[in-house]
Amino acid sequence: MARKRPVIDLDTYSALDAYAIALNEYYKALRKAGFTETHAFWLLSDRDSFPDWIIPNLPNRIDNIPYEDDDED
């Protein structure tokens, strides 16, 4: 008999809860896809490997800030 899984409503969770849930789901999907534990953990530690939609509210990265160089050569 199949067990009914609880529905995750992201509106009831804090940003940290949603982030942890997304990491857990990403890890489980990587393992299901055939990645070893080592490779799955390696991908989890590299935020650039995440799809844009997996964690929608990532803060802006520092390289998005325009850089003004006052010292002109």
CHARMM internal coordinates of N, CA and C (Angstrom, degrees):
IC EDIT
DIST 1 N 1 CA 1.4346
DIST 1 CA 1 C 1.5363
ANGL 1 N 1 CA 1 C 107.95
DIST 1 C 2 N 1.3136
ANGL 1 CA 1 C 2 N 116.89
DIHE 1 N 1 CA 1 C 2 N 129.32
DIST 2 N 2 CA 1.4569
ANGL 1 C 2 N 2 CA 121.76
DIHE 1 CA 1 C 2 N 2 CA -178.90
DIST 2 CA 2 C 1.5256
ANGL 2 N 2 CA 2 C 110.44
DIHE 1 C 2 N 2 CA 2 C -75.52
DIST 2 C 3 N 1.3119
ANGL 2 CA 2 C 3 N 114.51
DIHE 2 N 2 CA 2 C 3 N 137.54
DIST 3 N 3 CA 1.4540
ANGL 2 C 3 N 3 CA 120.82
DIHE 2 CA 2 C 3 N 3 CA 179.40
DIST 3 CA 3 C 1.5262
ANGL 3 N 3 CA 3 C 109.15
DIHE 2 C 3 N 3 CA 3 C -87.05
DIST 3 C 4 N 1.3257
ANGL 3 CA 3 C 4 N 117.28
DIHE 3 N 3 CA 3 C 4 N 135.27
DIST 4 N 4 CA 1.4574
ANGL 3 C 4 N 4 CA 120.94
DIHE 3 CA 3 C 4 N 4 CA 179.24
DIST 4 CA 4 C 1.5238
ANGL 4 N 4 CA 4 C 109.32
DIHE 3 C 4 N 4 CA 4 C -76.46
DIST 4 C 5 N 1.3290
ANGL 4 CA 4 C 5 N 115.75
DIHE 4 N 4 CA 4 C 5 N 125.75
DIST 5 N 5 CA 1.4563
ANGL 4 C 5 N 5 CA 120.48
DIHE 4 CA 4 C 5 N 5 CA -179.20
DIST 5 CA 5 C 1.5253
ANGL 5 N 5 CA 5 C 109.68
DIHE 4 C 5 N 5 CA 5 C -85.36
DIST 5 C 6 N 1.3292
ANGL 5 CA 5 C 6 N 116.01
DIHE 5 N 5 CA 5 C 6 N 144.14
DIST 6 N 6 CA 1.4664
ANGL 5 C 6 N 6 CA 118.43
DIHE 5 CA 5 C 6 N 6 CA 178.76
DIST 6 CA 6 C 1.5319
ANGL 6 N 6 CA 6 C 110.46
DIHE 5 C 6 N 6 CA 6 C -69.68
DIST 6 C 7 N 1.3072
ANGL 6 CA 6 C 7 N 116.17
DIHE 6 N 6 CA 6 C 7 N 146.98
DIST 7 N 7 CA 1.4578
ANGL 6 C 7 N 7 CA 122.24
DIHE 6 CA 6 C 7 N 7 CA 177.84
DIST 7 CA 7 C 1.5231
ANGL 7 N 7 CA 7 C 108.18
DIHE 6 C 7 N 7 CA 7 C -84.83
DIST 7 C 8 N 1.3121
ANGL 7 CA 7 C 8 N 116.50
DIHE 7 N 7 CA 7 C 8 N 132.46
DIST 8 N 8 CA 1.4543
ANGL 7 C 8 N 8 CA 120.98
DIHE 7 CA 7 C 8 N 8 CA 179.79
DIST 8 CA 8 C 1.5188
ANGL 8 N 8 CA 8 C 108.60
DIHE 7 C 8 N 8 CA 8 C -95.24
DIST 8 C 9 N 1.3280
ANGL 8 CA 8 C 9 N 115.97
DIHE 8 N 8 CA 8 C 9 N 116.16
DIST 9 N 9 CA 1.4573
ANGL 8 C 9 N 9 CA 122.05
DIHE 8 CA 8 C 9 N 9 CA 176.92
DIST 9 CA 9 C 1.5224
ANGL 9 N 9 CA 9 C 107.10
DIHE 8 C 9 N 9 CA 9 C -103.65
DIST 9 C 10 N 1.3256
ANGL 9 CA 9 C 10 N 117.05
DIHE 9 N 9 CA 9 C 10 N 104.76
DIST 10 N 10 CA 1.4596
ANGL 9 C 10 N 10 CA 121.00
DIHE 9 CA 9 C 10 N 10 CA -174.32
DIST 10 CA 10 C 1.5187
ANGL 10 N 10 CA 10 C 113.22
DIHE 9 C 10 N 10 CA 10 C -65.86
DIST 10 C 11 N 1.3421
ANGL 10 CA 10 C 11 N 118.47
DIHE 10 N 10 CA 10 C 11 N -16.22
DIST 11 N 11 CA 1.4630
ANGL 10 C 11 N 11 CA 120.36
DIHE 10 CA 10 C 11 N 11 CA 178.60
DIST 11 CA 11 C 1.5234
ANGL 11 N 11 CA 11 C 112.55
DIHE 10 C 11 N 11 CA 11 C -70.04
DIST 11 C 12 N 1.3310
ANGL 11 CA 11 C 12 N 117.62
DIHE 11 N 11 CA 11 C 12 N -22.26
DIST 12 N 12 CA 1.4621
ANGL 11 C 12 N 12 CA 120.45
DIHE 11 CA 11 C 12 N 12 CA -178.14
DIST 12 CA 12 C 1.5231
ANGL 12 N 12 CA 12 C 112.58
DIHE 11 C 12 N 12 CA 12 C -91.13
DIST 12 C 13 N 1.3280
ANGL 12 CA 12 C 13 N 118.25
DIHE 12 N 12 CA 12 C 13 N -3.71
DIST 13 N 13 CA 1.4522
ANGL 12 C 13 N 13 CA 122.02
DIHE 12 CA 12 C 13 N 13 CA -177.79
DIST 13 CA 13 C 1.5264
ANGL 13 N 13 CA 13 C 110.78
DIHE 12 C 13 N 13 CA 13 C -106.32
DIST 13 C 14 N 1.3220
ANGL 13 CA 13 C 14 N 115.17
DIHE 13 N 13 CA 13 C 14 N 152.91
DIST 14 N 14 CA 1.4587
ANGL 13 C 14 N 14 CA 119.84
DIHE 13 CA 13 C 14 N 14 CA 174.60
DIST 14 CA 14 C 1.5343
ANGL 14 N 14 CA 14 C 108.77
DIHE 13 C 14 N 14 CA 14 C -73.43
DIST 14 C 15 N 1.3177
ANGL 14 CA 14 C 15 N 116.77
DIHE 14 N 14 CA 14 C 15 N 171.53
DIST 15 N 15 CA 1.4665
ANGL 14 C 15 N 15 CA 120.65
DIHE 14 CA 14 C 15 N 15 CA 178.93
DIST 15 CA 15 C 1.5223
ANGL 15 N 15 CA 15 C 110.44
DIHE 14 C 15 N 15 CA 15 C -62.38
DIST 15 C 16 N 1.3227
ANGL 15 CA 15 C 16 N 117.37
DIHE 15 N 15 CA 15 C 16 N -36.82
DIST 16 N 16 CA 1.4632
ANGL 15 C 16 N 16 CA 120.86
DIHE 15 CA 15 C 16 N 16 CA 178.86
DIST 16 CA 16 C 1.5238
ANGL 16 N 16 CA 16 C 110.92
DIHE 15 C 16 N 16 CA 16 C -67.49
DIST 16 C 17 N 1.3372
ANGL 16 CA 16 C 17 N 116.63
DIHE 16 N 16 CA 16 C 17 N -41.57
DIST 17 N 17 CA 1.4640
ANGL 16 C 17 N 17 CA 120.48
DIHE 16 CA 16 C 17 N 17 CA 176.79
DIST 17 CA 17 C 1.5329
ANGL 17 N 17 CA 17 C 110.72
DIHE 16 C 17 N 17 CA 17 C -60.72
DIST 17 C 18 N 1.3292
ANGL 17 CA 17 C 18 N 116.43
DIHE 17 N 17 CA 17 C 18 N -46.17
DIST 18 N 18 CA 1.4645
ANGL 17 C 18 N 18 CA 120.80
DIHE 17 CA 17 C 18 N 18 CA -179.57
DIST 18 CA 18 C 1.5272
ANGL 18 N 18 CA 18 C 110.93
DIHE 17 C 18 N 18 CA 18 C -62.71
DIST 18 C 19 N 1.3270
ANGL 18 CA 18 C 19 N 116.85
DIHE 18 N 18 CA 18 C 19 N -38.52
DIST 19 N 19 CA 1.4647
ANGL 18 C 19 N 19 CA 121.35
DIHE 18 CA 18 C 19 N 19 CA 178.55
DIST 19 CA 19 C 1.5295
ANGL 19 N 19 CA 19 C 110.40
DIHE 18 C 19 N 19 CA 19 C -64.67
DIST 19 C 20 N 1.3333
ANGL 19 CA 19 C 20 N 117.19
DIHE 19 N 19 CA 19 C 20 N -44.81
DIST 20 N 20 CA 1.4623
ANGL 19 C 20 N 20 CA 121.43
DIHE 19 CA 19 C 20 N 20 CA 179.91
DIST 20 CA 20 C 1.5312
ANGL 20 N 20 CA 20 C 111.06
DIHE 19 C 20 N 20 CA 20 C -64.71
DIST 20 C 21 N 1.3256
ANGL 20 CA 20 C 21 N 116.87
DIHE 20 N 20 CA 20 C 21 N -40.25
DIST 21 N 21 CA 1.4615
ANGL 20 C 21 N 21 CA 120.64
DIHE 20 CA 20 C 21 N 21 CA 177.93
DIST 21 CA 21 C 1.5272
ANGL 21 N 21 CA 21 C 110.06
DIHE 20 C 21 N 21 CA 21 C -63.29
DIST 21 C 22 N 1.3295
ANGL 21 CA 21 C 22 N 116.75
DIHE 21 N 21 CA 21 C 22 N -43.39
DIST 22 N 22 CA 1.4663
ANGL 21 C 22 N 22 CA 120.63
DIHE 21 CA 21 C 22 N 22 CA 179.73
DIST 22 CA 22 C 1.5269
ANGL 22 N 22 CA 22 C 111.06
DIHE 21 C 22 N 22 CA 22 C -63.05
DIST 22 C 23 N 1.3326
ANGL 22 CA 22 C 23 N 117.41
DIHE 22 N 22 CA 22 C 23 N -42.18
DIST 23 N 23 CA 1.4664
ANGL 22 C 23 N 23 CA 120.46
DIHE 22 CA 22 C 23 N 23 CA 177.60
DIST 23 CA 23 C 1.5234
ANGL 23 N 23 CA 23 C 111.17
DIHE 22 C 23 N 23 CA 23 C -61.89
DIST 23 C 24 N 1.3241
ANGL 23 CA 23 C 24 N 116.08
DIHE 23 N 23 CA 23 C 24 N -43.56
DIST 24 N 24 CA 1.4631
ANGL 23 C 24 N 24 CA 120.54
DIHE 23 CA 23 C 24 N 24 CA 179.61
DIST 24 CA 24 C 1.5268
ANGL 24 N 24 CA 24 C 111.09
DIHE 23 C 24 N 24 CA 24 C -62.40
DIST 24 C 25 N 1.3192
ANGL 24 CA 24 C 25 N 117.08
DIHE 24 N 24 CA 24 C 25 N -45.02
DIST 25 N 25 CA 1.4660
ANGL 24 C 25 N 25 CA 120.95
DIHE 24 CA 24 C 25 N 25 CA 179.82
DIST 25 CA 25 C 1.5294
ANGL 25 N 25 CA 25 C 110.93
DIHE 24 C 25 N 25 CA 25 C -65.58
DIST 25 C 26 N 1.3371
ANGL 25 CA 25 C 26 N 116.79
DIHE 25 N 25 CA 25 C 26 N -39.03
DIST 26 N 26 CA 1.4656
ANGL 25 C 26 N 26 CA 121.08
DIHE 25 CA 25 C 26 N 26 CA 178.43
DIST 26 CA 26 C 1.5265
ANGL 26 N 26 CA 26 C 109.93
DIHE 25 C 26 N 26 CA 26 C -63.08
DIST 26 C 27 N 1.3393
ANGL 26 CA 26 C 27 N 116.75
DIHE 26 N 26 CA 26 C 27 N -44.78
DIST 27 N 27 CA 1.4698
ANGL 26 C 27 N 27 CA 121.09
DIHE 26 CA 26 C 27 N 27 CA 178.77
DIST 27 CA 27 C 1.5286
ANGL 27 N 27 CA 27 C 111.02
DIHE 26 C 27 N 27 CA 27 C -61.49
DIST 27 C 28 N 1.3316
ANGL 27 CA 27 C 28 N 116.62
DIHE 27 N 27 CA 27 C 28 N -47.13
DIST 28 N 28 CA 1.4645
ANGL 27 C 28 N 28 CA 119.49
DIHE 27 CA 27 C 28 N 28 CA -179.39
DIST 28 CA 28 C 1.5269
ANGL 28 N 28 CA 28 C 111.46
DIHE 27 C 28 N 28 CA 28 C -62.76
DIST 28 C 29 N 1.3282
ANGL 28 CA 28 C 29 N 117.17
DIHE 28 N 28 CA 28 C 29 N -38.12
DIST 29 N 29 CA 1.4636
ANGL 28 C 29 N 29 CA 120.54
DIHE 28 CA 28 C 29 N 29 CA 178.64
DIST 29 CA 29 C 1.5327
ANGL 29 N 29 CA 29 C 110.90
DIHE 28 C 29 N 29 CA 29 C -66.87
DIST 29 C 30 N 1.3256
ANGL 29 CA 29 C 30 N 117.08
DIHE 29 N 29 CA 29 C 30 N -39.56
DIST 30 N 30 CA 1.4671
ANGL 29 C 30 N 30 CA 120.27
DIHE 29 CA 29 C 30 N 30 CA 177.76
DIST 30 CA 30 C 1.5263
ANGL 30 N 30 CA 30 C 110.91
DIHE 29 C 30 N 30 CA 30 C -63.88
DIST 30 C 31 N 1.3314
ANGL 30 CA 30 C 31 N 117.07
DIHE 30 N 30 CA 30 C 31 N -43.13
DIST 31 N 31 CA 1.4697
ANGL 30 C 31 N 31 CA 120.73
DIHE 30 CA 30 C 31 N 31 CA 179.18
DIST 31 CA 31 C 1.5331
ANGL 31 N 31 CA 31 C 110.25
DIHE 30 C 31 N 31 CA 31 C -65.40
DIST 31 C 32 N 1.3229
ANGL 31 CA 31 C 32 N 116.83
DIHE 31 N 31 CA 31 C 32 N -40.62
DIST 32 N 32 CA 1.4594
ANGL 31 C 32 N 32 CA 120.96
DIHE 31 CA 31 C 32 N 32 CA 179.76
DIST 32 CA 32 C 1.5289
ANGL 32 N 32 CA 32 C 110.64
DIHE 31 C 32 N 32 CA 32 C -65.24
DIST 32 C 33 N 1.3329
ANGL 32 CA 32 C 33 N 115.74
DIHE 32 N 32 CA 32 C 33 N -32.49
DIST 33 N 33 CA 1.4643
ANGL 32 C 33 N 33 CA 121.02
DIHE 32 CA 32 C 33 N 33 CA 179.66
DIST 33 CA 33 C 1.5237
ANGL 33 N 33 CA 33 C 112.02
DIHE 32 C 33 N 33 CA 33 C -77.01
DIST 33 C 34 N 1.3259
ANGL 33 CA 33 C 34 N 117.60
DIHE 33 N 33 CA 33 C 34 N -6.19
DIST 34 N 34 CA 1.4588
ANGL 33 C 34 N 34 CA 120.23
DIHE 33 CA 33 C 34 N 34 CA 174.92
DIST 34 CA 34 C 1.5173
ANGL 34 N 34 CA 34 C 115.50
DIHE 33 C 34 N 34 CA 34 C 107.33
DIST 34 C 35 N 1.3305
ANGL 34 CA 34 C 35 N 117.79
DIHE 34 N 34 CA 34 C 35 N 4.03
DIST 35 N 35 CA 1.4591
ANGL 34 C 35 N 35 CA 119.61
DIHE 34 CA 34 C 35 N 35 CA 177.57
DIST 35 CA 35 C 1.5210
ANGL 35 N 35 CA 35 C 109.99
DIHE 34 C 35 N 35 CA 35 C -72.11
DIST 35 C 36 N 1.3316
ANGL 35 CA 35 C 36 N 116.32
DIHE 35 N 35 CA 35 C 36 N 145.53
DIST 36 N 36 CA 1.4578
ANGL 35 C 36 N 36 CA 119.74
DIHE 35 CA 35 C 36 N 36 CA 175.23
DIST 36 CA 36 C 1.5193
ANGL 36 N 36 CA 36 C 108.75
DIHE 35 C 36 N 36 CA 36 C -72.37
DIST 36 C 37 N 1.3285
ANGL 36 CA 36 C 37 N 117.00
DIHE 36 N 36 CA 36 C 37 N 165.97
DIST 37 N 37 CA 1.4596
ANGL 36 C 37 N 37 CA 120.34
DIHE 36 CA 36 C 37 N 37 CA 177.62
DIST 37 CA 37 C 1.5241
ANGL 37 N 37 CA 37 C 110.99
DIHE 36 C 37 N 37 CA 37 C -58.90
DIST 37 C 38 N 1.3217
ANGL 37 CA 37 C 38 N 116.75
DIHE 37 N 37 CA 37 C 38 N -41.24
DIST 38 N 38 CA 1.4681
ANGL 37 C 38 N 38 CA 121.09
DIHE 37 CA 37 C 38 N 38 CA -179.19
DIST 38 CA 38 C 1.5185
ANGL 38 N 38 CA 38 C 111.16
DIHE 37 C 38 N 38 CA 38 C -62.64
DIST 38 C 39 N 1.3302
ANGL 38 CA 38 C 39 N 116.84
DIHE 38 N 38 CA 38 C 39 N -46.32
DIST 39 N 39 CA 1.4625
ANGL 38 C 39 N 39 CA 119.47
DIHE 38 CA 38 C 39 N 39 CA 179.98
DIST 39 CA 39 C 1.5336
ANGL 39 N 39 CA 39 C 111.85
DIHE 38 C 39 N 39 CA 39 C -68.01
DIST 39 C 40 N 1.3255
ANGL 39 CA 39 C 40 N 117.16
DIHE 39 N 39 CA 39 C 40 N -37.13
DIST 40 N 40 CA 1.4599
ANGL 39 C 40 N 40 CA 120.30
DIHE 39 CA 39 C 40 N 40 CA 178.53
DIST 40 CA 40 C 1.5269
ANGL 40 N 40 CA 40 C 110.68
DIHE 39 C 40 N 40 CA 40 C -64.37
DIST 40 C 41 N 1.3401
ANGL 40 CA 40 C 41 N 117.78
DIHE 40 N 40 CA 40 C 41 N -43.52
DIST 41 N 41 CA 1.4648
ANGL 40 C 41 N 41 CA 120.60
DIHE 40 CA 40 C 41 N 41 CA 178.00
DIST 41 CA 41 C 1.5211
ANGL 41 N 41 CA 41 C 110.91
DIHE 40 C 41 N 41 CA 41 C -65.70
DIST 41 C 42 N 1.3327
ANGL 41 CA 41 C 42 N 116.82
DIHE 41 N 41 CA 41 C 42 N -36.74
DIST 42 N 42 CA 1.4611
ANGL 41 C 42 N 42 CA 120.38
DIHE 41 CA 41 C 42 N 42 CA 178.81
DIST 42 CA 42 C 1.5285
ANGL 42 N 42 CA 42 C 110.21
DIHE 41 C 42 N 42 CA 42 C -63.33
DIST 42 C 43 N 1.3206
ANGL 42 CA 42 C 43 N 116.84
DIHE 42 N 42 CA 42 C 43 N -43.34
DIST 43 N 43 CA 1.4619
ANGL 42 C 43 N 43 CA 119.91
DIHE 42 CA 42 C 43 N 43 CA 178.25
DIST 43 CA 43 C 1.5277
ANGL 43 N 43 CA 43 C 111.51
DIHE 42 C 43 N 43 CA 43 C -66.91
DIST 43 C 44 N 1.3279
ANGL 43 CA 43 C 44 N 117.61
DIHE 43 N 43 CA 43 C 44 N -34.79
DIST 44 N 44 CA 1.4634
ANGL 43 C 44 N 44 CA 120.35
DIHE 43 CA 43 C 44 N 44 CA 177.41
DIST 44 CA 44 C 1.5243
ANGL 44 N 44 CA 44 C 111.69
DIHE 43 C 44 N 44 CA 44 C -65.45
DIST 44 C 45 N 1.3229
ANGL 44 CA 44 C 45 N 116.78
DIHE 44 N 44 CA 44 C 45 N -31.31
DIST 45 N 45 CA 1.4615
ANGL 44 C 45 N 45 CA 119.35
DIHE 44 CA 44 C 45 N 45 CA -178.00
DIST 45 CA 45 C 1.5269
ANGL 45 N 45 CA 45 C 112.57
DIHE 44 C 45 N 45 CA 45 C -80.64
DIST 45 C 46 N 1.3277
ANGL 45 CA 45 C 46 N 117.65
DIHE 45 N 45 CA 45 C 46 N -9.13
DIST 46 N 46 CA 1.4684
ANGL 45 C 46 N 46 CA 121.82
DIHE 45 CA 45 C 46 N 46 CA -179.52
DIST 46 CA 46 C 1.5221
ANGL 46 N 46 CA 46 C 108.71
DIHE 45 C 46 N 46 CA 46 C -110.59
DIST 46 C 47 N 1.3360
ANGL 46 CA 46 C 47 N 116.93
DIHE 46 N 46 CA 46 C 47 N 101.31
DIST 47 N 47 CA 1.4652
ANGL 46 C 47 N 47 CA 120.42
DIHE 46 CA 46 C 47 N 47 CA -177.00
DIST 47 CA 47 C 1.5165
ANGL 47 N 47 CA 47 C 113.00
DIHE 46 C 47 N 47 CA 47 C -62.46
DIST 47 C 48 N 1.3253
ANGL 47 CA 47 C 48 N 117.31
DIHE 47 N 47 CA 47 C 48 N -26.32
DIST 48 N 48 CA 1.4623
ANGL 47 C 48 N 48 CA 119.40
DIHE 47 CA 47 C 48 N 48 CA 179.10
DIST 48 CA 48 C 1.5238
ANGL 48 N 48 CA 48 C 112.51
DIHE 47 C 48 N 48 CA 48 C -67.15
DIST 48 C 49 N 1.3377
ANGL 48 CA 48 C 49 N 117.30
DIHE 48 N 48 CA 48 C 49 N -16.51
DIST 49 N 49 CA 1.4634
ANGL 48 C 49 N 49 CA 120.00
DIHE 48 CA 48 C 49 N 49 CA 178.77
DIST 49 CA 49 C 1.5257
ANGL 49 N 49 CA 49 C 112.45
DIHE 48 C 49 N 49 CA 49 C -82.73
DIST 49 C 50 N 1.3480
ANGL 49 CA 49 C 50 N 117.82
DIHE 49 N 49 CA 49 C 50 N -12.51
DIST 50 N 50 CA 1.4584
ANGL 49 C 50 N 50 CA 120.92
DIHE 49 CA 49 C 50 N 50 CA -177.71
DIST 50 CA 50 C 1.5241
ANGL 50 N 50 CA 50 C 110.03
DIHE 49 C 50 N 50 CA 50 C -72.37
DIST 50 C 51 N 1.3194
ANGL 50 CA 50 C 51 N 118.19
DIHE 50 N 50 CA 50 C 51 N 139.52
DIST 51 N 51 CA 1.4650
ANGL 50 C 51 N 51 CA 119.75
DIHE 50 CA 50 C 51 N 51 CA 169.91
DIST 51 CA 51 C 1.5312
ANGL 51 N 51 CA 51 C 109.50
DIHE 50 C 51 N 51 CA 51 C -63.89
DIST 51 C 52 N 1.3189
ANGL 51 CA 51 C 52 N 117.53
DIHE 51 N 51 CA 51 C 52 N 150.69
DIST 52 N 52 CA 1.4684
ANGL 51 C 52 N 52 CA 121.34
DIHE 51 CA 51 C 52 N 52 CA -177.96
DIST 52 CA 52 C 1.5227
ANGL 52 N 52 CA 52 C 112.54
DIHE 51 C 52 N 52 CA 52 C -59.79
DIST 52 C 53 N 1.3049
ANGL 52 CA 52 C 53 N 117.74
DIHE 52 N 52 CA 52 C 53 N -30.51
DIST 53 N 53 CA 1.4571
ANGL 52 C 53 N 53 CA 121.13
DIHE 52 CA 52 C 53 N 53 CA -173.80
DIST 53 CA 53 C 1.5198
ANGL 53 N 53 CA 53 C 113.54
DIHE 52 C 53 N 53 CA 53 C -88.81
DIST 53 C 54 N 1.3343
ANGL 53 CA 53 C 54 N 119.27
DIHE 53 N 53 CA 53 C 54 N -9.27
DIST 54 N 54 CA 1.4736
ANGL 53 C 54 N 54 CA 119.39
DIHE 53 CA 53 C 54 N 54 CA -174.39
DIST 54 CA 54 C 1.5250
ANGL 54 N 54 CA 54 C 112.19
DIHE 53 C 54 N 54 CA 54 C -72.20
DIST 54 C 55 N 1.3354
ANGL 54 CA 54 C 55 N 117.12
DIHE 54 N 54 CA 54 C 55 N -39.31
DIST 55 N 55 CA 1.4587
ANGL 54 C 55 N 55 CA 121.44
DIHE 54 CA 54 C 55 N 55 CA 176.68
DIST 55 CA 55 C 1.5193
ANGL 55 N 55 CA 55 C 105.85
DIHE 54 C 55 N 55 CA 55 C -128.24
DIST 55 C 56 N 1.3246
ANGL 55 CA 55 C 56 N 117.60
DIHE 55 N 55 CA 55 C 56 N 91.68
DIST 56 N 56 CA 1.4596
ANGL 55 C 56 N 56 CA 120.61
DIHE 55 CA 55 C 56 N 56 CA -169.43
DIST 56 CA 56 C 1.5189
ANGL 56 N 56 CA 56 C 115.75
DIHE 55 C 56 N 56 CA 56 C -69.02
DIST 56 C 57 N 1.3218
ANGL 56 CA 56 C 57 N 119.29
DIHE 56 N 56 CA 56 C 57 N -23.49
DIST 57 N 57 CA 1.4549
ANGL 56 C 57 N 57 CA 120.60
DIHE 56 CA 56 C 57 N 57 CA -173.26
DIST 57 CA 57 C 1.5231
ANGL 57 N 57 CA 57 C 113.45
DIHE 56 C 57 N 57 CA 57 C -108.08
DIST 57 C 58 N 1.3238
ANGL 57 CA 57 C 58 N 117.78
DIHE 57 N 57 CA 57 C 58 N 42.22
DIST 58 N 58 CA 1.4548
ANGL 57 C 58 N 58 CA 119.19
DIHE 57 CA 57 C 58 N 58 CA 175.79
DIST 58 CA 58 C 1.5231
ANGL 58 N 58 CA 58 C 108.88
DIHE 57 C 58 N 58 CA 58 C -69.22
DIST 58 C 59 N 1.3228
ANGL 58 CA 58 C 59 N 117.32
DIHE 58 N 58 CA 58 C 59 N 140.59
DIST 59 N 59 CA 1.4625
ANGL 58 C 59 N 59 CA 118.41
DIHE 58 CA 58 C 59 N 59 CA 177.96
DIST 59 CA 59 C 1.5264
ANGL 59 N 59 CA 59 C 110.80
DIHE 58 C 59 N 59 CA 59 C -65.95
DIST 59 C 60 N 1.3303
ANGL 59 CA 59 C 60 N 115.33
DIHE 59 N 59 CA 59 C 60 N 156.97
DIST 60 N 60 CA 1.4612
ANGL 59 C 60 N 60 CA 118.92
DIHE 59 CA 59 C 60 N 60 CA 178.25
DIST 60 CA 60 C 1.5089
ANGL 60 N 60 CA 60 C 109.95
DIHE 59 C 60 N 60 CA 60 C -60.36
DIST 60 C 61 N 1.3022
ANGL 60 CA 60 C 61 N 115.52
DIHE 60 N 60 CA 60 C 61 N 138.96
DIST 61 N 61 CA 1.4576
ANGL 60 C 61 N 61 CA 120.52
DIHE 60 CA 60 C 61 N 61 CA 178.37
DIST 61 CA 61 C 1.5165
ANGL 61 N 61 CA 61 C 109.38
DIHE 60 C 61 N 61 CA 61 C -78.41
DIST 61 C 62 N 1.2893
ANGL 61 CA 61 C 62 N 116.66
DIHE 61 N 61 CA 61 C 62 N 154.37
DIST 62 N 62 CA 1.4572
ANGL 61 C 62 N 62 CA 120.95
DIHE 61 CA 61 C 62 N 62 CA -175.13
DIST 62 CA 62 C 1.5251
ANGL 62 N 62 CA 62 C 111.92
DIHE 61 C 62 N 62 CA 62 C -65.99
DIST 62 C 63 N 1.3316
ANGL 62 CA 62 C 63 N 118.19
DIHE 62 N 62 CA 62 C 63 N -27.23
DIST 63 N 63 CA 1.4588
ANGL 62 C 63 N 63 CA 119.37
DIHE 62 CA 62 C 63 N 63 CA -178.82
DIST 63 CA 63 C 1.5304
ANGL 63 N 63 CA 63 C 112.27
DIHE 62 C 63 N 63 CA 63 C -75.32
DIST 63 C 64 N 1.3240
ANGL 63 CA 63 C 64 N 118.63
DIHE 63 N 63 CA 63 C 64 N -3.89
DIST 64 N 64 CA 1.4570
ANGL 63 C 64 N 64 CA 121.38
DIHE 63 CA 63 C 64 N 64 CA 174.44
DIST 64 CA 64 C 1.5243
ANGL 64 N 64 CA 64 C 112.15
DIHE 63 C 64 N 64 CA 64 C -82.92
DIST 64 C 65 N 1.3294
ANGL 64 CA 64 C 65 N 116.27
DIHE 64 N 64 CA 64 C 65 N -12.57
DIST 65 N 65 CA 1.4617
ANGL 64 C 65 N 65 CA 120.61
DIHE 64 CA 64 C 65 N 65 CA -179.47
DIST 65 CA 65 C 1.5243
ANGL 65 N 65 CA 65 C 108.37
DIHE 64 C 65 N 65 CA 65 C -80.07
DIST 65 C 66 N 1.3365
ANGL 65 CA 65 C 66 N 117.66
DIHE 65 N 65 CA 65 C 66 N 127.44
DIST 66 N 66 CA 1.4662
ANGL 65 C 66 N 66 CA 118.54
DIHE 65 CA 65 C 66 N 66 CA 179.66
DIST 66 CA 66 C 1.5227
ANGL 66 N 66 CA 66 C 110.83
DIHE 65 C 66 N 66 CA 66 C -63.77
DIST 66 C 67 N 1.2959
ANGL 66 CA 66 C 67 N 115.67
DIHE 66 N 66 CA 66 C 67 N 143.11
DIST 67 N 67 CA 1.4505
ANGL 66 C 67 N 67 CA 121.84
DIHE 66 CA 66 C 67 N 67 CA -178.25
DIST 67 CA 67 C 1.5137
ANGL 67 N 67 CA 67 C 109.18
DIHE 66 C 67 N 67 CA 67 C -108.08
DIST 67 C 68 N 1.3251
ANGL 67 CA 67 C 68 N 115.53
DIHE 67 N 67 CA 67 C 68 N 125.04
DIST 68 N 68 CA 1.4515
ANGL 67 C 68 N 68 CA 120.53
DIHE 67 CA 67 C 68 N 68 CA 177.45
DIST 68 CA 68 C 1.5185
ANGL 68 N 68 CA 68 C 108.41
DIHE 67 C 68 N 68 CA 68 C -109.35
DIST 68 C 69 N 1.3080
ANGL 68 CA 68 C 69 N 116.28
DIHE 68 N 68 CA 68 C 69 N 122.47
DIST 69 N 69 CA 1.4494
ANGL 68 C 69 N 69 CA 121.08
DIHE 68 CA 68 C 69 N 69 CA -178.95
DIST 69 CA 69 C 1.5155
ANGL 69 N 69 CA 69 C 108.91
DIHE 68 C 69 N 69 CA 69 C -99.80
DIST 69 C 70 N 1.3453
ANGL 69 CA 69 C 70 N 115.58
DIHE 69 N 69 CA 69 C 70 N 110.70
DIST 70 N 70 CA 1.4583
ANGL 69 C 70 N 70 CA 120.59
DIHE 69 CA 69 C 70 N 70 CA 179.67
DIST 70 CA 70 C 1.5162
ANGL 70 N 70 CA 70 C 112.76
DIHE 69 C 70 N 70 CA 70 C -76.18
DIST 70 C 71 N 1.3148
ANGL 70 CA 70 C 71 N 115.13
DIHE 70 N 70 CA 70 C 71 N -23.36
DIST 71 N 71 CA 1.4663
ANGL 70 C 71 N 71 CA 119.62
DIHE 70 CA 70 C 71 N 71 CA -177.94
DIST 71 CA 71 C 1.5103
ANGL 71 N 71 CA 71 C 109.49
DIHE 70 C 71 N 71 CA 71 C -91.31
DIST 71 C 72 N 1.3184
ANGL 71 CA 71 C 72 N 115.41
DIHE 71 N 71 CA 71 C 72 N 100.83
DIST 72 N 72 CA 1.4503
ANGL 71 C 72 N 72 CA 119.46
DIHE 71 CA 71 C 72 N 72 CA 179.77
DIST 72 CA 72 C 1.5184
ANGL 72 N 72 CA 72 C 109.98
DIHE 71 C 72 N 72 CA 72 C -94.92
DIST 72 C 73 N 1.2931
ANGL 72 CA 72 C 73 N 116.02
DIHE 72 N 72 CA 72 C 73 N 135.64
DIST 73 N 73 CA 1.4741
ANGL 72 C 73 N 73 CA 120.26
DIHE 72 CA 72 C 73 N 73 CA -178.49
DIST 73 CA 73 C 1.4987
ANGL 73 N 73 CA 73 C 112.14
DIHE 72 C 73 N 73 CA 73 C -86.84
END
COOR INIT
IC SEED 1 N 1 CA 1 C
IC BUILD
